[in-house]
Amino acid sequence: MLQQTTVAAVIPFFERWMRAFPDVWSLAAADEESVLKLWEGLGYYSRARNLLRAAREIVASQGGRIPSDPLQLCKLPGIGPYTASAIAAFAFDHPVPVLDANVLRVVARLRNFQKAITNASGRRFLEQSACSLLPEENGCLHASALMELGALICKAGRPDCPACPVKKFCLARNPEKLPLKAARKPVIHERDLRVFARKNGRIFLVPSTGPRWKGLWLLPPAVSEGKVLFALWHTVTRHKIRLEVFAARPRAGWQSFDPAALPPMPSPHRLALSSLLASNIAPRRKSQSPQIIPAFSPGTPAGTRRS
Ligand code: SF4
């Protein structure tokens, strides 16, 4: 859950998730729709699908026992080197390097590393440096300490070096300039044109066909543009997407739902639908002007949502 997401955002989702799936067996027995429904609002839904697949694999091939070896963990769906190391350190107390952004910054400064940490050779150097700092035991404590050092003292921007417990062996000359990073790829702006269709109190949705929101339901795609009923900017990785919703009449092939029992939907579509239902906007008729919900402007932080 913490991949790409802050702790504060994750906590309510984590608590709800653990109540529903207190162990690997209960998750493995769940169906994908109920798993996605619980994940609704957290974004990056492949994480939920991968957790479900991983739980099923652990139950089917390992008797429900989660492996502690990072190499074995990496074979499970959705688990890469970072997550595998984090599980090995925090769940099993193994002394392994757990290189999140905070730790990468601390290690780059400790070594006064003057190359970009975002390319493969920079990454390798930092991994080796982090390995050289490992204790023989207490992996959980060591990983926590490095993360805390990065979060509280060796912060991005200006670090609090006088208060640092490892200042005696830190080699950084201008720590506020470190770590160095390669230039970011440019943001891609896109439009996602959708419709709001309602009949006899039921609203119409379509299943997602693309990989981004696989297993979720979406507002149907627009075939032509009209007056915008609702607009919202949201981001997916480096894509900045403007969702625009128009009124339309239901079409064959769209599935109708009771608004009180909606299937799992990504946050932007769910938010658009909730706002339109709350505003009681009906599909536009010739004699009726649509009510406009103020659109967010590009670049307005408050209008940008996680998908
Ligand atoms: S001395 Fe300063 S730059 Fe070095 S690790 Fe500590 S806080 Fe970071």
Residues whose N, C-alpha, C, O or C-beta is under 5 A from the ligand:
A	BS01	SF4	V106 R109 I153 C154 P159 D160 C161 C164 V166 K167 C170 A172 P175
